[in-house]
Amino acid sequence: MLKGEELKRYSRQIILPEIGITGQEKLKNAKVLMIGAGGLGCPVLQYLVAAGVGEIGIADDDIVDISNLHRQILYCVNDVGALKAVLAKEKLELLNPHTFITAYPVRFTPGNAEDICGAYDLVIDGSDNFGTRYLVNDTCVTLNKPLVFGSIFKFEGHVSVFNYHDGPDYRDVFPEAPPSDEVPNCAGIGVLGVLPGIIGTYMANEAIKIICGIGETLSGKLMTINALDNSTSIFKIGKQQRQTQFTNIITMPATPTDELTMNELNKLLNESANDIYLVDVRETYEFEDYNIGGINIPLYELKNHIEELPKEKKLIFCCQTGQRSKMAIQLLKPLYKGEMYSLKNGVI
């Protein structure tokens, strides 16, 4: 039951017919785990606590660094050097004393993943590395927990809902992680400070819809947002035919027929260049800075150009690291029946 002060606190939300008293009580009874209390975790946590989620767990072993402050808006200069999970709990309890918050200032590992996730109904992944993302996903699949996912890269963000109502999971979009030395991070590549706020707010919105059972979620869809040109796209994703049992697995091997090495591509170009159609799916400014030829269709615009892709040729996608090109194949599989390959490890 909602208390009198809670009715007043959430009144602007309760008057929405889609929420009402029933929806607000669902929020109060919900148990949500947030993986990561950084750029994405900060807005997600603030909005879910403000919305009245009854119980929240925060898993993050990192400490606040001054370089975090341009985007991790829950913290201030005086917090530098302190544990994010502990700080977030203290600050969020001031925002809403009706939310019970548990801090897990430990690294999320195969040894504790199921124990931490097991106590919650919904998991939200705001982590910043592939190893944790796969571990979170596989744990949610094992425990049958819905997962709200978000990620950011420079000016671009992704949002989706995985493992919900028998929908696809993270591995259906990204079957394997790239080698750790080929993955760019915020420290090396940069990120626009407001981007995690935009993406994190969408993630919180998806969580509220799942909890309240309202609206249409991003299950079976991947939403991409480019803050530089204000473009937004939604791609349909489906479950792939593959093994779905995991035992603390962090990576899976790629399907060999889906990838080509640079040497294999050069051999094909030398032998039968007319049979190859090379598509660079990076952003235009990346393509103009350096490319290995072919045409440039940014990943988020592929859907609009599908009719231009020749089905009689070998379609080869390339990007910076090989990740966006693999994603291009996953996104086009339901729509394109031609032969497709990803350039392994990218153009550099």
GUDOTI-587147 format. One record per residue (C-alpha): residue in three letters; x, y, z. Coordinates in steps of 0.2 Angstrom, whole numbers, plus 5000, padded with zeros to 4 digits. Example, Ala and Ser with C-alpha at 12.3 -4.5 7.8 and 13.67 -1.06 7.14 Angstrom:
<atoms>
ATOM  code     X     Y     Z
ATOM   ALA  5062  4978  5039
ATOM   SER  5068  4995  5036
</atoms>
This chain:
<atoms>
ATOM  code     X     Y     Z
ATOM   MET  5000  5000  5000
ATOM   LEU  5006  5018  4996
ATOM   LYS  5007  5030  5011
ATOM   GLY  5000  5047  5011
ATOM   GLU  5017  5055  5007
ATOM   GLU  5020  5044  4993
ATOM   LEU  5003  5048  4985
ATOM   LYS  5008  5066  4985
ATOM   ARG  5026  5063  4979
ATOM   TYR  5021  5053  4964
ATOM   SER  5004  5062  4961
ATOM   ARG  5010  5068  4944
ATOM   GLN  5014  5050  4939
ATOM   ILE  4999  5042  4947
ATOM   ILE  4986  5053  4937
ATOM   LEU  4993  5045  4921
ATOM   PRO  4979  5032  4917
ATOM   GLU  4993  5020  4911
ATOM   ILE  5001  5021  4928
ATOM   GLY  4988  5024  4941
ATOM   ILE  4988  5017  4959
ATOM   THR  4991  5000  4952
ATOM   GLY  5006  5005  4942
ATOM   GLN  5014  5015  4956
ATOM   GLU  5012  5000  4968
ATOM   LYS  5020  4989  4955
ATOM   LEU  5035  5001  4955
ATOM   LYS  5035  5001  4974
ATOM   ASN  5036  4982  4974
ATOM   ALA  5049  4981  4960
ATOM   LYS  5067  4975  4963
ATOM   VAL  5079  4982  4951
ATOM   LEU  5098  4979  4949
ATOM   MET  5109  4992  4941
ATOM   ILE  5126  4986  4934
ATOM   GLY  5137  5001  4934
ATOM   ALA  5135  5017  4943
ATOM   GLY  5144  5028  4930
ATOM   GLY  5138  5038  4915
ATOM   LEU  5123  5027  4911
ATOM   GLY  5120  5021  4929
ATOM   CYS  5119  5039  4936
ATOM   PRO  5103  5045  4926
ATOM   VAL  5095  5027  4927
ATOM   LEU  5097  5027  4945
ATOM   GLN  5091  5045  4948
ATOM   TYR  5075  5042  4938
ATOM   LEU  5071  5025  4945
ATOM   VAL  5073  5031  4963
ATOM   ALA  5063  5047  4959
ATOM   ALA  5049  5036  4950
ATOM   GLY  5047  5026  4966
ATOM   VAL  5055  5009  4963
ATOM   GLY  5055  5000  4980
ATOM   GLU  5071  4991  4980
ATOM   ILE  5087  4994  4970
ATOM   GLY  5104  4986  4970
ATOM   ILE  5120  4995  4963
ATOM   ALA  5135  4984  4958
ATOM   ASP  5151  4994  4954
ATOM   ASP  5168  4992  4961
ATOM   ASP  5175  5008  4953
ATOM   ILE  5180  5024  4962
ATOM   VAL  5175  5042  4956
ATOM   ASP  5189  5050  4946
ATOM   ILE  5189  5069  4941
ATOM   SER  5188  5064  4923
ATOM   ASN  5171  5056  4926
ATOM   LEU  5162  5072  4932
ATOM   HIS  5158  5079  4915
ATOM   ARG  5145  5065  4912
ATOM   GLN  5143  5056  4929
ATOM   ILE  5131  5069  4936
ATOM   LEU  5127  5060  4953
ATOM   TYR  5145  5065  4959
ATOM   CYS  5155  5081  4963
ATOM   VAL  5173  5086  4966
ATOM   ASN  5172  5081  4984
ATOM   ASP  5168  5063  4979
ATOM   VAL  5184  5060  4970
ATOM   GLY  5192  5044  4976
ATOM   ALA  5177  5037  4984
ATOM   LEU  5167  5021  4979
ATOM   LYS  5154  5025  4967
ATOM   ALA  5141  5011  4973
ATOM   VAL  5142  5018  4991
ATOM   LEU  5141  5036  4986
ATOM   ALA  5127  5033  4974
ATOM   LYS  5117  5024  4988
ATOM   GLU  5120  5039  5000
ATOM   LYS  5115  5052  4988
ATOM   LEU  5100  5042  4981
ATOM   GLU  5093  5039  4999
ATOM   LEU  5092  5058  5000
ATOM   LEU  5082  5059  4984
ATOM   ASN  5069  5046  4990
ATOM   PRO  5069  5038  5007
ATOM   HIS  5055  5026  5002
ATOM   THR  5068  5017  4991
ATOM   PHE  5078  5003  4999
ATOM   ILE  5095  5003  4991
ATOM   THR  5109  4990  4993
ATOM   ALA  5127  4994  4987
ATOM   TYR  5138  4980  4980
ATOM   PRO  5155  4989  4979
ATOM   VAL  5163  4973  4971
ATOM   ARG  5168  4968  4954
ATOM   PHE  5154  4958  4945
ATOM   THR  5162  4941  4942
ATOM   PRO  5157  4924  4937
ATOM   GLY  5159  4919  4955
ATOM   ASN  5146  4932  4962
ATOM   ALA  5135  4936  4947
ATOM   GLU  5121  4924  4950
ATOM   ASP  5120  4928  4969
ATOM   ILE  5119  4946  4966
ATOM   CYS  5106  4945  4951
ATOM   GLY  5096  4932  4960
ATOM   ALA  5088  4944  4972
ATOM   TYR  5081  4956  4958
ATOM   ASP  5067  4955  4946
ATOM   LEU  5075  4966  4933
ATOM   VAL  5093  4969  4928
ATOM   ILE  5099  4985  4919
ATOM   ASP  5117  4984  4911
ATOM   GLY  5126  5001  4911
ATOM   SER  5143  4993  4911
ATOM   ASP  5157  4999  4899
ATOM   ASN  5166  4983  4894
ATOM   PHE  5162  4968  4884
ATOM   GLY  5167  4955  4897
ATOM   THR  5154  4962  4909
ATOM   ARG  5141  4964  4896
ATOM   TYR  5142  4945  4891
ATOM   LEU  5142  4940  4909
ATOM   VAL  5127  4950  4913
ATOM   ASN  5118  4944  4898
ATOM   ASP  5122  4925  4901
ATOM   THR  5117  4927  4920
ATOM   CYS  5100  4934  4915
ATOM   VAL  5097  4920  4902
ATOM   THR  5102  4907  4916
ATOM   LEU  5091  4915  4929
ATOM   ASN  5077  4920  4916
ATOM   LYS  5078  4939  4921
ATOM   PRO  5074  4953  4909
ATOM   LEU  5088  4964  4904
ATOM   VAL  5088  4982  4899
ATOM   PHE  5104  4987  4890
ATOM   GLY  5112  5003  4885
ATOM   SER  5129  5008  4878
ATOM   ILE  5138  5023  4872
ATOM   PHE  5152  5027  4859
ATOM   LYS  5158  5045  4856
ATOM   PHE  5141  5053  4849
ATOM   GLU  5131  5037  4847
ATOM   GLY  5121  5026  4859
ATOM   HIS  5112  5010  4859
ATOM   VAL  5097  5004  4869
ATOM   SER  5088  4987  4869
ATOM   VAL  5078  4975  4880
ATOM   PHE  5085  4957  4881
ATOM   ASN  5078  4941  4887
ATOM   TYR  5060  4947  4889
ATOM   HIS  5045  4937  4885
ATOM   ASP  5056  4924  4876
ATOM   GLY  5064  4938  4865
ATOM   PRO  5082  4939  4859
ATOM   ASP  5097  4942  4871
ATOM   TYR  5113  4952  4869
ATOM   ARG  5122  4937  4860
ATOM   ASP  5109  4938  4846
ATOM   VAL  5116  4955  4841
ATOM   PHE  5134  4953  4846
ATOM   PRO  5138  4935  4846
ATOM   GLU  5156  4937  4852
ATOM   ALA  5167  4950  4860
ATOM   PRO  5182  4958  4851
ATOM   PRO  5200  4955  4858
ATOM   SER  5202  4967  4873
ATOM   ASP  5216  4976  4864
ATOM   GLU  5205  4981  4850
ATOM   VAL  5191  4989  4860
ATOM   PRO  5191  5008  4861
ATOM   ASN  5185  5016  4878
ATOM   CYS  5180  5033  4884
ATOM   ALA  5198  5037  4889
ATOM   GLY  5205  5033  4872
ATOM   ILE  5191  5038  4860
ATOM   GLY  5180  5051  4870
ATOM   VAL  5162  5053  4874
ATOM   LEU  5150  5068  4873
ATOM   GLY  5145  5072  4891
ATOM   VAL  5126  5073  4888
ATOM   LEU  5125  5057  4878
ATOM   PRO  5124  5045  4893
ATOM   GLY  5110  5056  4900
ATOM   ILE  5100  5054  4884
ATOM   ILE  5103  5035  4883
ATOM   GLY  5101  5032  4902
ATOM   THR  5085  5041  4902
ATOM   TYR  5078  5029  4888
ATOM   MET  5085  5014  4898
ATOM   ALA  5075  5020  4914
ATOM   ASN  5060  5023  4903
ATOM   GLU  5061  5005  4897
ATOM   ALA  5063  4998  4914
ATOM   ILE  5047  5008  4920
ATOM   LYS  5037  5001  4905
ATOM   ILE  5042  4983  4909
ATOM   ILE  5038  4985  4928
ATOM   CYS  5021  4993  4925
ATOM   GLY  5017  4982  4910
ATOM   ILE  5013  4997  4899
ATOM   GLY  5018  5003  4881
ATOM   GLU  5029  4994  4869
ATOM   THR  5046  4990  4874
ATOM   LEU  5062  4988  4864
ATOM   SER  5062  4969  4865
ATOM   GLY  5067  4962  4848
ATOM   LYS  5073  4979  4843
ATOM   LEU  5089  4989  4844
ATOM   MET  5087  5008  4845
ATOM   THR  5102  5019  4840
ATOM   ILE  5104  5037  4843
ATOM   ASN  5117  5049  4835
ATOM   ALA  5118  5065  4845
ATOM   LEU  5129  5073  4832
ATOM   ASP  5116  5073  4818
ATOM   ASN  5100  5069  4829
ATOM   SER  5097  5053  4819
ATOM   THR  5087  5039  4827
ATOM   SER  5084  5022  4820
ATOM   ILE  5076  5006  4826
ATOM   PHE  5082  4989  4820
ATOM   LYS  5072  4973  4822
ATOM   ILE  5083  4959  4829
ATOM   GLY  5078  4941  4831
ATOM   LYS  5084  4925  4840
ATOM   GLN  5098  4916  4832
ATOM   GLN  5100  4897  4830
ATOM   ARG  5113  4893  4842
ATOM   GLN  5117  4885  4859
ATOM   THR  5109  4895  4873
ATOM   GLN  5116  4887  4889
ATOM   PHE  5131  4896  4897
ATOM   THR  5143  4891  4911
ATOM   ASN  5151  4908  4915
ATOM   ILE  5156  4910  4897
ATOM   ILE  5163  4927  4892
ATOM   THR  5166  4925  4874
ATOM   MET  5160  4914  4860
ATOM   PRO  5169  4910  4844
ATOM   ALA  5163  4919  4828
ATOM   THR  5155  4909  4814
ATOM   PRO  5170  4907  4802
ATOM   THR  5159  4910  4786
ATOM   ASP  5154  4927  4792
ATOM   GLU  5171  4934  4793
ATOM   LEU  5185  4938  4781
ATOM   THR  5203  4943  4786
ATOM   MET  5211  4957  4777
ATOM   ASN  5222  4945  4768
ATOM   GLU  5207  4935  4762
ATOM   LEU  5199  4951  4756
ATOM   ASN  5214  4956  4746
ATOM   LYS  5215  4939  4738
ATOM   LEU  5197  4940  4733
ATOM   LEU  5199  4958  4726
ATOM   ASN  5214  4952  4716
ATOM   GLU  5205  4937  4709
ATOM   SER  5188  4943  4706
ATOM   ALA  5185  4961  4711
ATOM   ASN  5169  4963  4701
ATOM   ASP  5161  4950  4713
ATOM   ILE  5165  4960  4728
ATOM   TYR  5154  4974  4735
ATOM   LEU  5163  4983  4750
ATOM   VAL  5153  4994  4762
ATOM   ASP  5161  5004  4775
ATOM   VAL  5148  5006  4789
ATOM   ARG  5158  5019  4799
ATOM   GLU  5152  5037  4801
ATOM   THR  5156  5048  4786
ATOM   TYR  5169  5058  4795
ATOM   GLU  5178  5042  4799
ATOM   PHE  5177  5036  4781
ATOM   GLU  5184  5052  4775
ATOM   ASP  5198  5052  4787
ATOM   TYR  5204  5035  4781
ATOM   ASN  5197  5020  4771
ATOM   ILE  5201  5005  4761
ATOM   GLY  5189  5009  4747
ATOM   GLY  5171  5004  4743
ATOM   ILE  5156  5014  4747
ATOM   ASN  5151  5022  4764
ATOM   ILE  5134  5019  4772
ATOM   PRO  5134  5022  4790
ATOM   LEU  5127  5008  4800
ATOM   TYR  5112  5017  4806
ATOM   GLU  5107  5021  4788
ATOM   LEU  5109  5003  4781
ATOM   LYS  5091  4999  4782
ATOM   ASN  5087  5014  4771
ATOM   HIS  5099  5008  4757
ATOM   ILE  5095  4989  4757
ATOM   GLU  5088  4990  4740
ATOM   GLU  5104  4997  4733
ATOM   LEU  5114  4982  4739
ATOM   PRO  5117  4970  4725
ATOM   LYS  5112  4952  4729
ATOM   GLU  5123  4944  4716
ATOM   LYS  5139  4950  4724
ATOM   LYS  5148  4946  4740
ATOM   LEU  5143  4959  4752
ATOM   ILE  5158  4964  4763
ATOM   PHE  5156  4976  4778
ATOM   CYS  5170  4984  4786
ATOM   CYS  5172  4997  4801
ATOM   GLN  5185  5002  4813
ATOM   THR  5187  4986  4824
ATOM   GLY  5175  4974  4815
ATOM   GLN  5161  4976  4828
ATOM   ARG  5150  4987  4818
ATOM   SER  5152  4977  4803
ATOM   LYS  5147  4961  4812
ATOM   MET  5132  4970  4819
ATOM   ALA  5127  4975  4801
ATOM   ILE  5126  4957  4796
ATOM   GLN  5115  4953  4811
ATOM   LEU  5104  4968  4807
ATOM   LEU  5102  4963  4789
ATOM   LYS  5100  4944  4790
ATOM   PRO  5081  4945  4792
ATOM   LEU  5080  4957  4777
ATOM   TYR  5094  4953  4765
ATOM   LYS  5096  4935  4757
ATOM   GLY  5113  4938  4748
ATOM   GLU  5130  4933  4754
ATOM   MET  5137  4944  4768
ATOM   TYR  5154  4945  4777
ATOM   SER  5162  4956  4790
ATOM   LEU  5180  4961  4789
ATOM   LYS  5189  4954  4804
ATOM   ASN  5197  4966  4816
ATOM   GLY  5192  4981  4805
ATOM   VAL  5201  4993  4793
ATOM   ILE  5216  4998  4805
</atoms>
